[in-house]
C-alpha cells in the first residue's frame, strides 16, 4: 500500500535528459542493529514489466534469492545484517541486454519485518546509490520515506527507439518484501 504524502518523482538532472548509457548498479548500505537487537535485513528488489502490461503484474522479480532468467539482473553482493564497509548490497542491471519485450524495470528496497514493524526511520545510516558507469543517477538516505517499510527508488523505461531512460521514483510503501514485490510497479496514486 502506498504511503500517503510520500510520493516524490522527478527526472534526474545529472543523467543527461534521463537517457542511460550502460550497466546500472544499485548500491545499498545501512548500519547493523545494536548487539542486543535482531539484525536489520534490507533487500534490493527489481521488478520487470512487459510491453503489453507496463503497469500490470511483473514478469519476474529479482531479489537476494533469485536472478533474472537471462542473467541480465542479478545481485553481486548481499548482506543480511548491514555489516561491512560502505555499500554492503549491490544489484547489477544490464538493461541493454534485456529482451525487447520488456518496457519497464522498477527498483526498490524492502525491510524484512520478521521482528515486528520496522520503518526506514528506525534503521540508522541508510543509503542508496544508483550509478550508470561513473555517472551518479540517484543518491538518497530514505529520510523522505522514514515511516515506510519499503520504497521504490528508480524506474527505467524503454522509449520508442529502444533506448532506456531513468526516472527517480522515491516512493514509500507499507509492505513486507513479498507484498512490496507485487505492488511496487503499480501506478502512483495521487
C-alpha positions in Angstrom: 0.0 0.0 0.0 1.3 3.5 -0.9 2.2 5.8 2.0 0.1 9.0 1.6 2.2 12.0 1.2 5.4 10.1 0.3 5.3 10.2 -3.4 8.3 12.0 -4.8 9.1 11.7 -8.5 11.2 13.7 -10.9 13.6 13.5 -13.8 17.2 13.1 -12.7 19.1 16.3 -13.6 22.5 14.6 -13.9 21.5 11.9 -16.3 21.6 13.9 -19.5 17.9 14.1 -20.1 17.2 10.8 -18.4 18.9 8.6 -21.0 21.3 6.0 -19.6 24.4 4.6 -21.2 25.3 1.2 -19.8 25.4 -1.2 -16.9 23.5 0.1 -13.9 24.4 -0.6 -10.3 22.1 -0.1 -7.3 24.1 0.0 -4.1 22.6 -0.2 -0.6 24.0 0.5 2.9 22.8 0.5 6.5 24.3 0.2 9.9 23.9 -3.1 11.8 21.5 -3.2 14.7 22.8 -3.0 18.2 24.3 -6.2 19.6 21.2 -6.9 21.8 18.6 -6.5 19.0 17.6 -8.6 16.0 19.5 -7.7 12.8 18.1 -5.2 10.3 17.7 -7.0 7.0 17.1 -4.8 3.9 16.9 -6.1 0.3 17.2 -4.5 -3.1 14.5 -5.7 -5.4 13.8 -5.2 -9.2 10.6 -5.9 -11.0 10.3 -6.2 -14.7 7.2 -5.3 -16.8 6.3 -6.3 -20.3 5.4 -4.0 -23.3 1.9 -5.5 -23.1 1.3 -4.6 -19.4 3.9 -2.0 -18.2 1.8 -1.4 -15.1 0.4 -4.9 -14.7 1.9 -7.9 -12.9 5.7 -8.1 -13.0 7.0 -10.7 -15.4 9.6 -11.6 -12.7 11.1 -10.0 -9.6 14.8 -10.2 -8.8 16.0 -10.2 -5.2 18.6 -11.8 -3.0 17.3 -15.4 -3.6 16.7 -15.0 -7.3 18.1 -13.7 -10.6 16.7 -12.9 -13.9 16.2 -15.9 -16.2 18.6 -14.4 -18.8 21.2 -13.2 -16.3 20.7 -9.5 -17.1 19.7 -8.6 -13.5 21.4 -10.1 -10.5 22.8 -9.5 -7.1 26.6 -9.2 -7.0 26.8 -8.5 -3.2 24.3 -9.3 -0.4 24.1 -8.7 3.3 21.5 -9.8 5.9 22.9 -7.6 8.7 24.4 -4.4 7.2 27.9 -5.4 8.5 30.8 -4.3 6.4 32.2 -1.1 5.0 30.3 1.2 2.7 27.6 -0.3 0.4 27.0 -3.9 1.6 24.4 -4.9 -1.0 24.7 -4.4 -4.8 22.4 -5.2 -7.7 23.6 -5.0 -11.3 21.1 -4.3 -14.2 22.3 -4.8 -17.8 19.3 -3.2 -19.4 20.9 -3.0 -22.9 20.8 -6.9 -22.9 17.1 -7.1 -21.7 14.8 -8.6 -24.3 12.7 -6.1 -26.4 9.5 -7.5 -24.9 10.3 -5.6 -21.6 9.2 -1.9 -21.3 9.9 -1.1 -17.7 12.0 -2.0 -14.7 11.3 -0.7 -11.2 13.9 -0.9 -8.4 13.2 -0.7 -4.7 14.3 -1.6 -1.2 12.3 -3.5 1.3 12.9 -4.1 5.0 12.3 -7.6 6.3 9.6 -7.4 9.1 10.5 -10.6 11.0 10.9 -8.9 14.4 7.9 -6.6 14.1 7.2 -3.4 12.2 10.4 -1.6 11.3 10.4 1.5 9.0 13.4 3.2 7.4 13.5 5.8 10.2 14.3 3.0 12.7 17.4 1.9 10.7 20.5 4.1 11.1 22.8 5.3 8.3 20.6 4.0 5.4 21.6 5.0 1.9 21.0 4.0 -1.7 23.1 5.0 -4.7 22.2 4.3 -8.3 25.0 4.7 -10.9 25.4 4.3 -14.6 29.1 3.6 -15.1 30.7 6.6 -13.4 27.5 8.8 -13.5 25.6 9.1 -10.3 21.9 9.0 -11.1 20.4 8.9 -7.6 21.7 9.2 -4.0 19.2 9.1 -1.2 19.1 8.3 2.5 15.3 7.3 2.7 14.7 10.3 5.0 11.7 11.4 3.0 10.1 7.9 3.4 11.2 7.4 7.1 7.8 6.0 8.1 7.7 3.5 5.2 8.8 -0.2 5.4 9.6 -0.4 1.7 10.3 2.2 -1.1 10.8 2.3 -4.8 13.9 4.3 -5.8 14.3 4.1 -9.6 12.3 3.4 -12.7 13.8 2.6 -16.1 11.5 2.8 -19.1 12.2 1.9 -22.8 11.3 4.6 -25.3 10.1 4.0 -28.9 13.7 3.9 -30.2 14.6 1.2 -27.7 16.8 3.4 -25.5 16.3 3.2 -21.8 15.5 6.3 -19.6 15.9 6.8 -15.9 13.5 8.4 -13.6 13.9 8.9 -9.8 10.9 7.4 -8.0 11.4 7.5 -4.3 8.0 6.4 -3.0 7.2 4.8 0.3 5.1 1.7 0.9 3.7 -0.1 4.0 4.7 -3.6 2.9 6.9 -6.6 3.7 9.1 -7.8 0.9 6.5 -10.2 -0.5 3.7 -7.6 -0.6 6.1 -5.0 -2.0 7.2 -7.3 -4.9 3.6 -7.5 -6.0 2.8 -3.7 -5.8 6.0 -1.8 -6.3 5.4 -1.2 -10.0 1.8 -0.1 -9.8 0.7 3.3 -11.0 1.4 6.1 -8.5 -1.7 7.2 -6.6 -2.4 11.0 -6.5 
